């Protein structure tokens, strides 16, 4: 498991701290976007907790970053065309448009 290897976690912590320094200079403008991979949006997995995702979110929250997690939004849409066929993690054009619409609503309409 990638997240049981402490070297990867140490790298993650190091770069998260670097982002935190930058975020302080930017007056808390950095937001982390967590996009699910295809299997996380399947019906049975929508209600399951994901150990790796929870670990990442916890580390990000501990640095007081903003997080937008899109897993539930992807699950509620239940469209099969959000990901490139035969590729479980890269978004297709409709997937990118879906994320773009969410970001526009979150950032442009809320400011």
C-alpha positions as CSV (number, residue, x, y, z in Angstrom):
1,X,0.0,0.0,0.0
2,X,1.4,3.3,-1.1
3,X,0.3,5.1,2.1
4,X,1.9,2.6,4.4
5,X,5.3,3.5,3.0
6,X,6.5,6.3,5.3
7,X,8.8,7.7,2.7
8,X,5.9,8.8,0.5
9,X,4.1,10.2,3.5
10,X,7.2,12.2,4.5
11,X,7.4,13.6,0.9
12,X,3.7,14.5,1.1
13,X,4.2,16.2,4.5
14,X,7.3,18.1,3.2
15,X,5.5,19.5,0.1
16,X,2.4,20.2,2.1
17,X,4.5,22.4,4.4
18,X,6.0,24.1,1.4
19,X,2.4,24.8,0.1
20,X,1.5,26.0,3.6
21,X,4.3,28.6,3.5
22,X,3.1,29.8,0.1
23,X,-0.5,29.9,1.3
24,X,0.4,32.2,4.2
25,X,2.0,34.6,1.7
26,X,-1.1,34.4,-0.5
27,X,-3.4,35.0,2.5
28,X,-5.0,31.6,2.4
29,X,-6.0,31.3,-1.2
30,X,-4.8,27.8,-2.0
31,X,-7.6,25.2,-2.3
32,X,-7.0,21.5,-2.8
33,X,-9.3,19.8,-5.2
34,X,-9.9,16.1,-4.6
35,X,-11.2,14.4,-7.7
36,X,-12.2,10.7,-7.4
37,X,-11.1,8.0,-9.7
38,X,-13.7,6.0,-11.6
39,X,-14.0,3.1,-9.1
40,X,-14.7,5.5,-6.2
41,X,-17.8,6.7,-8.1
42,X,-19.4,3.3,-8.6
43,X,-22.6,2.8,-6.6
44,X,-21.2,0.5,-3.9
45,X,-18.1,2.6,-3.4
46,X,-19.9,5.9,-3.1
47,X,-20.9,5.2,0.5
48,X,-17.6,3.5,1.5
49,X,-14.8,5.3,3.3
50,X,-11.5,5.4,1.4
51,X,-8.5,5.0,3.7
52,X,-6.0,6.9,1.4
53,X,-8.4,9.7,0.7
54,X,-9.2,10.1,4.4
55,X,-5.5,10.2,5.3
56,X,-4.8,12.9,2.6
57,X,-7.8,15.0,3.7
58,X,-6.7,14.8,7.4
59,X,-3.2,16.0,6.5
60,X,-4.6,18.8,4.4
61,X,-7.0,19.9,7.1
62,X,-4.3,19.9,9.7
63,X,-2.6,22.7,7.7
64,X,-6.0,24.6,7.5
65,X,-6.2,24.4,3.7
66,X,-9.5,24.7,1.9
67,X,-10.6,21.4,0.3
68,X,-13.2,20.7,-2.3
69,X,-13.9,17.0,-2.5
70,X,-15.9,16.0,-5.6
71,X,-16.5,12.4,-4.8
72,X,-20.1,12.9,-3.7
73,X,-20.9,15.2,-6.6
74,X,-19.6,12.6,-9.0
75,X,-21.6,9.9,-7.2
76,X,-24.8,11.9,-7.4
77,X,-24.4,12.4,-11.1
78,X,-23.7,8.7,-11.9
79,X,-22.6,9.3,-15.5
80,X,-20.4,6.8,-17.3
81,X,-18.8,9.4,-19.5
82,X,-16.8,11.4,-16.9
83,X,-13.7,9.3,-17.4
84,X,-11.7,8.3,-20.5
85,X,-12.8,4.8,-21.5
86,X,-10.5,2.0,-20.3
87,X,-8.8,4.6,-18.0
88,X,-9.9,4.7,-14.4
89,X,-8.4,8.0,-13.3
90,X,-8.3,10.5,-16.2
91,X,-11.3,12.7,-16.9
92,X,-12.9,12.9,-20.3
93,X,-14.1,16.2,-21.8
94,X,-17.5,15.8,-20.1
95,X,-15.7,15.1,-16.8
96,X,-13.5,18.2,-17.2
97,X,-16.6,20.3,-18.0
98,X,-18.4,18.9,-14.9
99,X,-15.4,19.8,-12.6
100,X,-15.2,23.2,-14.3
101,X,-18.8,24.0,-13.7
102,X,-18.4,23.1,-10.0
103,X,-15.3,25.3,-9.7
104,X,-17.0,28.2,-11.4
105,X,-20.0,27.9,-9.0
106,X,-17.7,27.6,-5.9
107,X,-15.2,30.4,-6.7
108,X,-16.8,32.9,-9.1
109,X,-20.3,32.9,-7.8
110,X,-19.3,32.8,-4.1
111,X,-16.8,35.8,-4.2
